[in-house]
Amino acid sequence: MRREGHLVRTASDGAETLAAIAEARPDILLLDLMMPRGNGFEVCRALRASPDYDDVRIIMLTARGGDSDQSKGME
């Protein structure tokens, strides 16, 4: 992403992710579901609960492959 000229910021857990997003709203969020201190589902729910982040696109990644995880993510 950096090579293509995009500004990339990282966060190591869910709480840090939400704090970083509050500081500077991203255009797109690459979100790992298995983070400590607020997993990816919790971060996604928090963002979708606020109309301020309606236009932020979220790509969710996980090493888990269950159908229930996929369904939960689509919610």
LOLUMGU-651055 format. One record per residue: x negated, y negated, z of N, C-alpha, C in turn; residue in three letters. Coordinates in nm, 2 decimals. Layout:
BEGIN
n.x/n.y/n.z/ca.x/ca.y/ca.z/c.x/c.y/c.z/bafi
X/Y/Z/X/Y/Z/X/Y/Z/ALA
...
END
This chain:
BEGIN
n.x/n.y/n.z/ca.x/ca.y/ca.z/c.x/c.y/c.z/bafi
-0.08/0.12/0.00/0.00/0.00/0.00/-0.09/-0.13/0.00/MET
-0.19/-0.12/0.08/-0.28/-0.24/0.08/-0.35/-0.26/-0.05/ARG
-0.39/-0.15/-0.11/-0.45/-0.16/-0.25/-0.37/-0.23/-0.35/ARG
-0.23/-0.21/-0.33/-0.14/-0.27/-0.42/-0.10/-0.42/-0.38/GLU
-0.17/-0.47/-0.28/-0.15/-0.61/-0.24/-0.04/-0.63/-0.13/GLY
0.01/-0.53/-0.07/0.11/-0.54/0.03/0.05/-0.56/0.17/HIS
0.11/-0.64/0.25/0.07/-0.66/0.39/0.12/-0.54/0.47/LEU
0.03/-0.47/0.53/0.06/-0.35/0.61/0.04/-0.37/0.76/VAL
0.14/-0.34/0.84/0.12/-0.35/0.98/0.15/-0.21/1.04/ARG
0.09/-0.17/1.15/0.12/-0.04/1.21/0.16/-0.06/1.36/THR
0.22/0.04/1.41/0.26/0.05/1.55/0.25/0.19/1.59/ALA
0.21/0.21/1.72/0.19/0.35/1.76/0.30/0.42/1.83/SER
0.41/0.34/1.86/0.52/0.40/1.93/0.65/0.32/1.90/ASP
0.76/0.37/1.94/0.89/0.30/1.92/0.90/0.16/1.98/GLY
0.85/0.15/2.10/0.86/0.02/2.16/0.77/-0.09/2.09/ALA
0.66/-0.04/2.05/0.56/-0.13/1.98/0.62/-0.17/1.84/GLU
0.69/-0.07/1.78/0.75/-0.09/1.65/0.86/-0.20/1.66/THR
0.95/-0.19/1.76/1.05/-0.29/1.77/1.00/-0.43/1.80/LEU
0.89/-0.43/1.88/0.83/-0.56/1.92/0.77/-0.62/1.79/ALA
0.70/-0.54/1.71/0.64/-0.59/1.59/0.74/-0.64/1.49/ALA
0.85/-0.57/1.48/0.96/-0.61/1.39/1.03/-0.74/1.44/ILE
1.04/-0.76/1.57/1.09/-0.89/1.62/1.00/-1.01/1.59/ALA
0.87/-0.98/1.58/0.78/-1.09/1.55/0.78/-1.13/1.40/GLU
0.79/-1.03/1.32/0.79/-1.05/1.17/0.87/-0.94/1.11/ALA
0.98/-0.98/1.06/1.07/-0.88/0.99/1.01/-0.83/0.86/ARG
1.00/-0.69/0.85/0.95/-0.63/0.73/1.05/-0.62/0.62/PRO
1.00/-0.61/0.50/1.09/-0.58/0.39/1.13/-0.43/0.39/ASP
1.03/-0.35/0.43/1.05/-0.20/0.43/0.98/-0.15/0.55/ILE
1.03/-0.04/0.60/0.98/0.02/0.72/0.96/0.17/0.70/LEU
0.84/0.22/0.71/0.80/0.36/0.70/0.80/0.41/0.84/LEU
0.90/0.49/0.88/0.92/0.52/1.02/0.91/0.67/1.04/LEU
0.82/0.71/1.14/0.80/0.85/1.18/0.90/0.88/1.28/ASP
0.97/0.99/1.27/1.07/1.03/1.36/1.02/1.07/1.50/LEU
0.89/1.12/1.50/0.84/1.18/1.62/0.74/1.09/1.69/MET
0.78/0.97/1.73/0.70/0.88/1.80/0.73/0.88/1.95/MET
0.63/0.85/2.03/0.66/0.83/2.17/0.73/0.70/2.20/PRO
0.78/0.69/2.32/0.84/0.56/2.37/0.95/0.51/2.27/ARG
1.04/0.59/2.23/1.14/0.54/2.14/1.12/0.61/2.00/GLY
1.18/0.72/1.98/1.15/0.80/1.86/1.21/0.72/1.74/ASN
1.19/0.77/1.62/1.23/0.71/1.50/1.38/0.69/1.49/GLY
1.46/0.79/1.54/1.60/0.77/1.54/1.65/0.65/1.62/PHE
1.58/0.64/1.74/1.62/0.53/1.83/1.58/0.39/1.77/GLU
1.47/0.39/1.70/1.43/0.26/1.64/1.53/0.23/1.53/VAL
1.56/0.33/1.45/1.65/0.31/1.34/1.79/0.26/1.39/CYS
1.84/0.32/1.49/1.97/0.28/1.55/1.97/0.14/1.60/ARG
1.86/0.10/1.67/1.84/-0.03/1.72/1.85/-0.14/1.61/ALA
1.78/-0.11/1.50/1.78/-0.20/1.39/1.91/-0.21/1.32/LEU
1.98/-0.09/1.30/2.11/-0.09/1.23/2.22/-0.15/1.32/ARG
2.19/-0.16/1.45/2.29/-0.23/1.54/2.29/-0.38/1.53/ALA
2.19/-0.43/1.46/2.18/-0.58/1.45/2.19/-0.62/1.31/SER
2.28/-0.71/1.28/2.30/-0.76/1.14/2.18/-0.83/1.09/PRO
2.09/-0.88/1.18/1.97/-0.95/1.13/1.88/-0.86/1.05/ASP
1.89/-0.73/1.06/1.80/-0.63/0.99/1.88/-0.55/0.89/TYR
2.00/-0.59/0.85/2.08/-0.52/0.75/2.00/-0.49/0.62/ASP
1.92/-0.59/0.58/1.85/-0.57/0.45/1.71/-0.51/0.46/ASP
1.67/-0.47/0.58/1.54/-0.39/0.59/1.56/-0.25/0.55/VAL
1.49/-0.21/0.45/1.49/-0.07/0.40/1.41/0.02/0.49/ARG
1.46/0.13/0.52/1.39/0.23/0.61/1.37/0.36/0.54/ILE
1.24/0.40/0.54/1.21/0.54/0.49/1.17/0.61/0.61/ILE
1.24/0.72/0.64/1.21/0.80/0.76/1.13/0.93/0.72/MET
1.02/0.95/0.79/0.94/1.07/0.77/0.94/1.16/0.89/LEU
0.92/1.29/0.87/0.90/1.38/0.98/0.84/1.51/0.94/THR
0.78/1.57/1.03/0.72/1.71/1.00/0.83/1.81/1.03/ALA
0.94/1.77/1.10/1.05/1.86/1.12/1.13/1.88/1.00/ARG
1.18/1.99/0.97/1.25/2.02/0.85/1.39/2.07/0.86/GLY
1.45/2.05/0.98/1.58/2.11/1.00/1.69/2.02/0.93/GLY
1.80/2.09/0.89/1.91/2.02/0.83/1.98/1.92/0.93/ASP
1.98/1.96/1.06/2.04/1.87/1.15/1.96/1.74/1.16/SER
1.82/1.74/1.15/1.74/1.62/1.15/1.77/1.54/1.03/ASP
1.79/1.60/0.92/1.82/1.52/0.80/1.96/1.46/0.81/GLN
2.05/1.53/0.86/2.19/1.47/0.87/2.19/1.36/0.98/SER
2.12/1.38/1.08/2.10/1.27/1.19/2.04/1.15/1.13/LYS
1.94/1.16/1.05/1.87/1.05/0.99/1.96/0.97/0.89/GLY
2.04/1.04/0.82/2.13/0.98/0.72/2.24/0.90/0.79/MET
2.27/0.94/0.91/2.38/0.86/0.99/2.33/0.72/1.00/GLU
END
